[in-house]
Structure formats: structure tokens, C-alpha cells
Amino acid sequence: MHPGPSRQLCGKRTLTPMQPSDLTLLFVVFVTASLLTKLWLDTRQARFVAQHRTAVPDAFRDEVTLLSHQRAADYTLDKLRFGLLNTAISTAVLLGWTLLGGLDWLNHVVRDAVFPRWGGLAYQLALLGAFTAIGAIIEWPMDAWNTFRIEQRHGFNRMTWGMWIGDQFKQVFIGLLIGTPIAALILWLMGAAGQAWWLWAWGAWVAFSLLLMVIFPIFIAPLFNKFEPLQDDHLAKRVTDLMARCGFKAKGFFVMDGSRRSAHANAYFTGLGSSKRVVFFDTLLSKLSHGEVEAVLAHELGHFKHKHVLKRMIMMFVMSLLGFALLGWLSRQLGFYQGLGVSPNLGREPNDALAILLFMLALPSFMFFVSPIFSYFSRRDEYQADAYACQQASGKDLAMALIKLYKDNSSTLTPDPMYVRFYYSHPPASERLAAMAAS
């Protein structure tokens, strides 16, 4: 079926012909290829971990017991089985929204209920909100299963049902509070800024992202966790001296009550500019010595020293610019909608929210095969940060801290090499420690 002549779309922008069957075929090919690749990688990882379950790798025999190694293997296998189920459900939901007509149905329902009375912007925001709400309802059972079955079974979950439900509602509230204004601005720009709307929308998105980095540690994170100043004076002096030695400043050092939700341990930098702060999980401080905490912090400082954070921000903004430009072109193609199972609005109603949703649904399948490139650069950055930490702190302490974290988080020490190359943002433990020993 060939599309008809161009039709008027929301003022000056028009829908132009594009063969929907070509996009449908391309979409099906990429969805199928990504699904099969994910299944192949997951089964490789499961088989490799199971084959090496009975023996601790030589490099870890002095620090990791066979029981801990087997627990990590069992945890990894459970997560992989759950991942296979999640992948299958996610693919079914994706096809349900697109080629099976789910988004088309939702669009008609929301448009007929909202547009005649409230107008185009309200209709589009309602469509985005309805889609997001349905998506959350679909994801909640999977998240609950992961939390209260898998994490609970392996001793990591410390959340109650009340806390979990509270978190879900907080996320919805914050999403509405923060997401609605930026969504409204972008939708308004799509309708009012002409053919170059995507450039203005990209600028708004960049400003919003930077603002979010500033306000997140101050206003959003405290809604989920308590943050208290680091009370250990000896450790505080040690990390302060490290920061001064490395030429860095932060708003302060804080301890987060991560143990309320999980036994997993971590530390991170958050914020931007004057709001930047160092956050330690209380679980991390309970497991590592002062020297090991200093080495972990030195690793994080290594990312800043090598400008990894800045480079990732720039890369994110460049990728988003390309994404907005592509969306700007696709939103004017009739076949873009029809090829993904949606009948676009051809009257006075705008299609901008539809275009955004279809783009968000389709893009991950096309980007999936690019992800190994980003994983490679991320692993390279980790090696550089490790080398910097060994210069500024004790390499022995960093190695011991990493071993403790791998053990306490039940991270497998024997991942499949192909799985690593495709997914891992951090090098596997054996390669990471070998690189540190050689530096």
C-alpha cells in the first residue's frame, strides 16, 4: 500500500511519503536479530559460569572461598534466567505497542477523550502519561520479582513491601513533577519552532539534563535515602588529604543508608559544579578498611582526572543531538508511523507525541549492536582510573577492595569473554587485577 499525497500536520509541518513496508521489514529484522543475539549471549554466559562453578580461579584462591564462588555463580545464573524471561516479555510488549497496534489503540482512546475538550498539548501530554503509566504497570511485577525473589533469595534485599511500594509512588510523583514541564516544552517547540524544532528541543534537553545533575543530590536523592556527613574523623581526614593531593574539591563527604534497601556496596560522585559531593554507601564503609576506601575514592577521582565524566557528557549530548535530528526527519514521514503500526493523525490533531513514543520504542533495537563500542570505551576508562588510583593510593588496597566488593556483591569471577565484550562496562576481575599488577 502506497501512502497518498502529503497531508497537513500541525501548522507548517507536513507528512511526506515513505514506504512503510520498508521500515516494517527493517524493524522486524533488527528486533529479531537483537532478540536472538541477547538469547545467544545469555546462554553463553550461563554455560560458561556453570562450567567454572566448581573451582575458584587461581588468582583468587587466597581471598575467595569455594562457597563464595559458588554463591556468585548461582546468583549470576538466577539473574540470567530472569533476564531471559524479561527479554522475552520486553520483546512481546514492544511488538504489542507497535506492529500489533497497542499504541495506535491508545492514541485513539486518549485523543477522542482529551483533544476535543482540552486541545492538542493536553492530548499529547495525556498520551505520554498514559503510555508511561501502562509501561510502569507492566514493569512493576518484574521489578518486584527481582527484588523479593532473586535479591531476597541471595541475601541482598532488605526492602519491605511497604518501602518498595512507597518508592514506586515516589518515582511516579517525581516523574510527573520533573518530566511534565520538559515534555510540554519539547512538544510546544515541535509544534511552534518550524523545521528546525529539533535543534531548539535539543538545547532545552541539554539545559534540563545539566539542571537535573545539580538538583538531584540536593532535592531528589534525599527522598529515597538519608545522607549524613561522614562522622569518621580519621577517614574524613584521609579522603580530604587525597582530594587535596589530587586537586579536587567537593561539597562534602556523605554516608548513604544503602543498607535499608540492599546489601550491595558502592561509592560514587554526584552533582555538578558546587553541588558535587562524594557519597559512600554505609555497606561499603562496613566492609572496607580506611586504606581500601581511600583507594576506591582515588579510582573515582581518576575518572575526573582523565576527564571521563566530561567526555561521557559530551558524547551523550552529541548522541542526543543526532537523535533529535533523526526524530525531526522521521516525524515528517508518513511511513514512519504506518510502518510501526500506527495510523497518524491527519486532521487538526498533532502527531508529535506519537513520533516521540515510536522513536523511543524503536531506537533500542537499532542501537543494540552499537552498545559493544560504548562498553569497550567504558572498560578502557576503568583501566585508566585504576592506574591513577594506584599512583595516588595503595594499589594493594585497591586490589583488595575490588576483591571484597566482587565477593560481597556475588559478582562472578568467570564471565564468558564474549558476554564481557558485549555488555561489561567494567573489566572482569581477573583482567582488571592483572592490569593493576603489571602497571
C-alpha positions as CSV (number, residue, x, y, z in Angstrom):
1,M,0.0,0.0,0.0
2,H,1.5,3.3,-1.1
3,P,0.9,6.5,1.0
4,G,-1.1,9.2,-0.5
5,P,-0.1,12.8,-1.0
6,S,1.5,14.8,1.7
7,R,-1.0,15.9,4.4
8,Q,-1.0,19.0,6.6
9,L,0.4,18.2,10.1
10,C,0.2,20.7,12.9
11,G,0.6,24.0,11.2
12,K,3.6,24.3,8.9
13,R,5.0,20.8,9.1
14,T,3.7,18.2,6.7
15,L,3.8,14.4,6.4
16,T,5.7,13.2,3.4
17,P,5.7,9.8,1.6
18,M,7.8,7.0,2.9
19,Q,7.4,3.3,2.2
20,P,6.0,1.8,5.4
21,S,6.7,-1.8,4.3
22,D,10.5,-1.0,4.2
23,L,10.5,0.3,7.7
24,T,8.4,-2.6,9.0
25,L,10.8,-5.1,7.5
26,L,13.9,-3.3,8.8
27,F,12.3,-3.0,12.3
28,V,11.4,-6.8,12.3
29,V,14.9,-7.7,11.2
30,F,16.6,-5.6,14.0
31,V,14.1,-6.7,16.7
32,T,14.7,-10.4,15.7
33,A,18.4,-10.0,15.4
34,S,18.7,-8.3,18.8
35,L,16.5,-10.8,20.5
36,L,18.4,-13.8,19.1
37,T,21.8,-12.1,20.0
38,K,20.6,-11.5,23.6
39,L,19.5,-15.1,24.0
40,W,22.7,-16.3,22.5
41,L,24.9,-14.2,24.8
42,D,22.8,-15.0,27.9
43,T,23.1,-18.8,27.2
44,R,26.8,-18.5,26.6
45,Q,27.3,-16.7,29.9
46,A,25.1,-19.2,31.7
47,R,27.0,-22.1,30.3
48,F,30.4,-20.6,30.9
49,V,29.6,-19.7,34.5
50,A,28.1,-23.1,35.3
51,Q,31.2,-24.9,33.8
52,H,33.5,-23.0,36.1
53,R,31.4,-23.2,39.2
54,T,33.3,-26.0,40.8
55,A,36.7,-24.3,41.1
56,V,37.9,-20.8,42.2
57,P,40.2,-19.2,39.6
58,D,43.9,-19.4,40.7
59,A,44.2,-15.7,41.1
60,F,41.6,-15.6,43.8
61,R,42.1,-18.8,45.8
62,D,43.7,-17.0,48.7
63,E,40.9,-14.5,49.2
64,V,37.7,-16.2,47.8
65,T,36.4,-19.5,49.2
66,L,34.8,-22.1,47.0
67,L,31.5,-21.5,48.8
68,S,31.6,-17.7,48.0
69,H,32.5,-18.5,44.4
70,Q,29.6,-21.0,44.0
71,R,27.2,-18.4,45.6
72,A,28.3,-15.9,43.0
73,A,27.7,-18.4,40.2
74,D,24.3,-19.3,41.5
75,Y,23.3,-15.6,41.8
76,T,24.6,-14.9,38.3
77,L,22.7,-17.9,36.9
78,D,19.5,-16.8,38.6
79,K,19.8,-13.3,37.2
80,L,20.4,-14.7,33.7
81,R,17.3,-16.9,33.8
82,F,15.3,-13.9,34.9
83,G,17.0,-11.8,32.2
84,L,15.9,-14.3,29.6
85,L,12.3,-14.1,30.8
86,N,12.5,-10.3,30.9
87,T,13.9,-10.1,27.4
88,A,11.1,-12.3,26.0
89,I,8.4,-10.2,27.8
90,S,10.0,-6.9,26.7
91,T,10.1,-8.0,23.1
92,A,6.4,-9.1,23.3
93,V,5.5,-5.7,24.8
94,L,7.5,-3.9,22.1
95,L,5.7,-5.7,19.3
96,G,2.4,-5.2,21.1
97,W,2.9,-1.5,21.3
98,T,4.0,-1.2,17.6
99,L,3.1,-3.8,14.9
100,L,0.2,-5.3,16.9
101,G,-1.5,-1.9,17.3
102,G,-1.3,-1.1,21.0
103,L,0.0,2.4,20.6
104,D,-2.5,3.1,17.8
105,W,-5.4,2.0,20.1
106,L,-4.1,4.0,23.0
107,N,-3.8,7.1,20.7
108,H,-7.4,6.9,19.6
109,V,-8.7,6.4,23.1
110,V,-6.7,9.4,24.5
111,R,-7.3,11.6,21.5
112,D,-11.0,11.1,21.5
113,A,-11.3,11.7,25.2
114,V,-9.0,14.7,25.6
115,F,-8.4,16.6,22.3
116,P,-12.0,17.9,21.7
117,R,-12.2,19.5,25.1
118,W,-8.6,20.4,26.1
119,G,-6.7,20.8,22.9
120,G,-3.5,19.5,21.3
121,L,-0.9,20.0,24.1
122,A,-3.1,18.4,26.8
123,Y,-3.9,15.5,24.5
124,Q,-0.2,14.9,23.8
125,L,0.8,15.1,27.4
126,A,-2.1,12.7,28.3
127,L,-0.9,10.3,25.7
128,L,2.7,10.4,27.1
129,G,1.3,10.0,30.6
130,A,-1.0,7.1,29.7
131,F,1.8,5.3,27.9
132,T,4.2,5.8,30.8
133,A,1.6,4.6,33.4
134,I,0.9,1.4,31.4
135,G,4.6,0.7,31.0
136,A,5.1,1.1,34.7
137,I,2.3,-1.3,35.5
138,I,3.8,-3.8,33.1
139,E,7.3,-3.4,34.7
140,W,6.2,-3.5,38.4
141,P,5.7,-7.3,38.6
142,M,9.1,-7.9,37.1
143,D,10.8,-5.4,39.4
144,A,9.0,-6.9,42.4
145,W,10.0,-10.4,41.4
146,N,13.6,-9.4,41.0
147,T,13.6,-7.7,44.4
148,F,11.6,-10.1,46.5
149,R,12.6,-13.4,44.8
150,I,16.1,-13.1,43.3
151,E,17.7,-10.5,45.5
152,Q,15.9,-11.9,48.6
153,R,17.0,-15.4,47.8
154,H,20.6,-14.4,47.7
155,G,20.6,-12.3,50.8
156,F,20.8,-8.8,49.2
157,N,17.3,-7.4,49.5
158,R,16.4,-5.5,52.7
159,M,13.3,-3.7,51.4
160,T,9.9,-4.3,52.8
161,W,6.8,-4.3,50.6
162,G,5.8,-1.0,52.1
163,M,9.1,0.6,51.2
164,W,9.0,-0.9,47.7
165,I,5.5,0.4,47.1
166,G,6.5,3.8,48.5
167,D,9.4,4.0,46.1
168,Q,7.2,3.3,43.1
169,F,4.8,6.1,44.0
170,K,7.7,8.5,44.7
171,Q,9.2,7.7,41.3
172,V,5.8,8.4,39.7
173,F,5.4,11.7,41.5
174,I,9.0,12.8,40.7
175,G,8.5,11.7,37.1
176,L,5.4,13.8,36.8
177,L,6.9,16.8,38.6
178,I,10.1,16.9,36.5
179,G,9.0,15.2,33.3
180,T,5.8,17.1,32.6
181,P,7.4,20.6,32.1
182,I,10.3,19.4,29.9
183,A,7.8,17.2,27.9
184,A,5.5,20.2,27.5
185,L,8.3,22.4,26.4
186,I,9.6,19.9,23.8
187,L,6.1,19.3,22.4
188,W,5.5,23.1,22.2
189,L,8.8,23.5,20.3
190,M,7.9,20.7,17.9
191,G,4.7,22.5,17.0
192,A,5.9,26.1,17.1
193,A,9.6,26.3,16.1
194,G,9.3,25.2,12.5
195,Q,11.5,22.6,10.7
196,A,14.5,23.3,13.0
197,W,12.5,22.5,16.1
198,W,14.8,19.6,16.9
199,L,17.7,21.9,17.4
200,W,15.8,24.1,19.9
201,A,14.5,20.9,21.6
202,W,18.0,19.5,21.9
203,G,19.2,22.8,23.6
204,A,16.3,22.5,26.1
205,W,17.2,18.9,26.8
206,V,20.8,19.7,27.4
207,A,19.9,22.5,29.8
208,F,17.4,20.2,31.6
209,S,20.0,17.5,31.9
210,L,22.6,19.9,33.4
211,L,20.0,21.3,35.8
212,L,19.0,17.8,36.9
213,M,22.6,17.0,37.7
214,V,22.6,20.0,40.1
215,I,19.3,19.4,41.8
216,F,19.4,15.6,42.0
217,P,21.8,15.2,45.0
218,I,20.1,18.1,46.9
219,F,16.4,17.5,46.3
220,I,15.7,14.2,44.7
221,A,18.1,11.6,46.2
222,P,17.1,12.5,49.8
223,L,13.6,11.5,49.0
224,F,14.8,7.9,48.8
225,N,17.8,7.7,51.2
226,K,19.2,9.5,54.2
227,F,22.6,11.3,53.7
228,E,24.6,12.2,56.7
229,P,28.1,13.8,56.8
230,L,30.9,11.3,57.2
231,Q,31.4,11.0,61.0
232,D,34.7,9.1,61.0
233,D,37.2,11.9,61.5
234,H,40.2,9.7,60.6
235,L,38.7,8.6,57.4
236,A,37.4,12.1,56.6
237,K,40.9,13.5,57.0
238,R,42.4,10.7,54.9
239,V,40.0,11.3,52.0
240,T,40.3,15.1,52.3
241,D,44.0,14.8,52.0
242,L,43.6,12.6,49.0
243,M,41.2,15.1,47.4
244,A,43.7,18.0,48.0
245,R,46.6,15.9,46.7
246,C,44.7,15.2,43.5
247,G,43.5,18.8,43.2
248,F,39.8,18.2,43.6
249,K,37.1,19.8,45.7
250,A,33.6,18.6,46.7
251,K,30.7,19.9,48.6
252,G,31.3,17.3,51.3
253,F,31.6,13.6,52.1
254,F,28.3,11.8,52.9
255,V,27.2,8.4,54.0
256,M,24.1,7.0,52.4
257,D,21.9,4.4,54.2
258,G,22.1,2.0,51.4
259,S,21.7,-0.9,53.8
260,R,18.0,0.0,54.2
261,R,17.3,-1.4,50.7
262,S,20.2,-3.7,49.8
263,A,23.4,-5.3,51.0
264,H,25.2,-4.3,47.8
265,A,28.0,-1.7,48.4
266,N,29.2,1.2,46.3
267,A,30.6,4.7,46.3
268,Y,30.0,7.5,43.8
269,F,30.4,11.2,42.9
270,T,27.2,13.0,42.2
271,G,26.2,16.6,41.4
272,L,27.7,19.2,39.2
273,G,29.8,22.3,40.0
274,S,29.4,23.5,43.5
275,S,26.8,20.8,44.3
276,K,29.3,18.0,43.6
277,R,29.6,15.6,46.6
278,V,31.2,12.2,47.4
279,V,28.7,9.5,48.6
280,F,29.7,6.3,50.4
281,F,27.2,3.5,51.0
282,D,27.2,2.6,54.7
283,T,27.6,-1.0,53.5
284,L,30.9,0.0,51.8
285,L,32.3,1.6,54.9
286,S,31.4,-1.5,57.0
287,K,33.3,-3.8,54.7
288,L,36.4,-1.9,53.7
289,S,39.4,-0.6,55.6
290,H,40.3,3.1,55.5
291,G,43.0,2.4,53.1
292,E,40.7,0.5,50.8
293,V,38.1,3.2,50.9
294,E,40.8,5.8,50.0
295,A,41.8,3.6,47.1
296,V,38.2,3.3,45.8
297,L,37.8,7.1,46.0
298,A,41.1,7.5,44.2
299,H,39.7,5.4,41.4
300,E,36.7,7.7,41.1
301,L,39.0,10.7,41.1
302,G,40.8,9.0,38.3
303,H,37.7,9.3,36.1
304,F,37.7,13.1,36.7
305,K,41.5,13.4,36.2
306,H,41.2,11.8,32.8
307,K,38.0,13.8,32.1
308,H,36.0,10.6,31.6
309,V,32.9,12.2,33.1
310,L,33.2,15.2,30.8
311,K,33.8,13.1,27.8
312,R,30.8,10.9,28.5
313,M,28.6,14.0,29.0
314,I,29.8,15.4,25.6
315,M,29.2,12.1,23.9
316,M,25.8,11.9,25.5
317,F,24.9,15.3,24.2
318,V,26.2,14.6,20.7
319,M,24.3,11.4,20.6
320,S,21.1,13.2,21.7
321,L,21.7,15.8,19.1
322,L,21.8,13.2,16.4
323,G,18.8,11.5,17.9
324,F,16.8,14.8,17.9
325,A,17.8,15.4,14.3
326,L,16.7,11.9,13.2
327,L,13.4,12.4,15.1
328,G,12.9,15.7,13.3
329,W,13.1,13.9,10.0
330,L,11.2,10.8,10.9
331,S,8.3,12.8,12.5
332,R,7.5,14.2,9.0
333,Q,7.4,10.7,7.3
334,L,4.0,9.1,6.9
335,G,5.7,5.7,6.6
336,F,7.4,6.1,9.9
337,Y,4.0,5.9,11.6
338,Q,2.4,3.4,9.3
339,G,5.5,1.2,9.2
340,L,5.4,0.8,13.0
341,G,1.7,0.0,13.3
342,V,0.2,3.5,13.9
343,S,-2.3,5.4,11.9
344,P,-1.1,9.1,12.2
345,N,-3.5,11.9,12.9
346,L,-4.2,13.6,9.6
347,G,-6.6,16.2,10.8
348,R,-6.0,19.1,13.2
349,E,-4.5,16.8,15.9
350,P,-0.7,16.9,16.2
351,N,1.5,13.8,15.9
352,D,4.4,14.9,17.9
353,A,3.8,12.8,21.0
354,L,3.2,9.8,18.7
355,A,6.5,10.4,17.0
356,I,8.4,10.6,20.3
357,L,6.9,7.4,21.6
358,L,7.5,5.5,18.4
359,F,11.1,6.7,18.3
360,M,11.7,5.7,21.9
361,L,10.2,2.2,21.2
362,A,12.1,1.5,18.0
363,L,15.5,3.1,18.8
364,P,16.9,0.5,21.3
365,S,16.6,-2.4,18.8
366,F,18.7,-0.4,16.3
367,M,21.2,0.8,18.9
368,F,21.7,-2.6,20.5
369,F,24.5,-3.6,18.1
370,V,26.3,-0.3,18.8
371,S,26.5,-0.9,22.6
372,P,29.7,-3.0,22.5
373,I,31.5,0.1,21.3
374,F,30.4,2.1,24.3
375,S,31.2,-0.9,26.6
376,Y,34.8,-1.0,25.1
377,F,35.4,2.6,25.8
378,S,34.0,2.3,29.3
379,R,36.3,-0.6,30.1
380,R,39.2,1.4,28.8
381,D,38.3,4.2,31.1
382,E,38.2,1.8,34.1
383,Y,41.8,0.7,33.4
384,Q,42.9,4.3,33.3
385,A,41.1,5.1,36.6
386,D,42.7,2.1,38.2
387,A,46.2,3.1,37.1
388,Y,45.6,6.6,38.5
389,A,44.3,5.2,41.8
390,C,47.5,3.1,42.1
391,Q,49.6,6.2,41.7
392,Q,47.6,8.3,44.3
393,A,46.9,5.5,46.8
394,S,47.8,1.9,47.6
395,G,47.5,-0.4,44.6
396,K,47.4,-3.3,47.1
397,D,44.5,-1.7,48.9
398,L,42.6,-1.1,45.7
399,A,43.1,-4.7,44.6
400,M,41.8,-6.0,48.0
401,A,38.9,-3.6,47.9
402,L,37.9,-4.9,44.5
403,I,38.1,-8.5,45.6
404,K,36.0,-7.8,48.6
405,L,33.4,-6.0,46.5
406,Y,33.3,-8.7,43.9
407,K,32.9,-11.3,46.7
408,D,30.3,-9.4,48.8
409,N,28.3,-8.4,45.7
410,S,28.4,-12.0,44.4
411,S,29.9,-10.9,41.1
412,T,31.0,-13.9,39.0
413,L,34.8,-14.2,38.6
414,T,34.4,-16.4,35.5
415,P,32.3,-14.5,32.9
416,D,32.1,-15.5,29.3
417,P,34.6,-13.5,27.2
418,M,32.1,-12.7,24.5
419,Y,29.5,-11.6,27.1
420,V,32.1,-9.3,28.6
421,R,33.0,-7.7,25.3
422,F,29.3,-7.0,24.6
423,Y,27.9,-5.9,27.9
424,Y,30.5,-5.3,30.6
425,S,31.2,-1.6,31.4
426,H,33.9,-2.7,33.8
427,P,36.7,-5.2,33.0
428,P,36.3,-8.6,34.6
429,A,38.1,-9.1,37.9
430,S,40.9,-11.2,36.6
431,E,41.8,-8.8,33.7
432,R,41.5,-5.8,36.0
433,L,43.8,-7.1,38.7
434,A,46.3,-8.4,36.1
435,A,46.5,-4.9,34.6
436,M,47.0,-3.3,38.0
437,A,49.8,-5.8,38.8
438,A,51.5,-5.0,35.5
439,S,51.4,-1.2,36.0
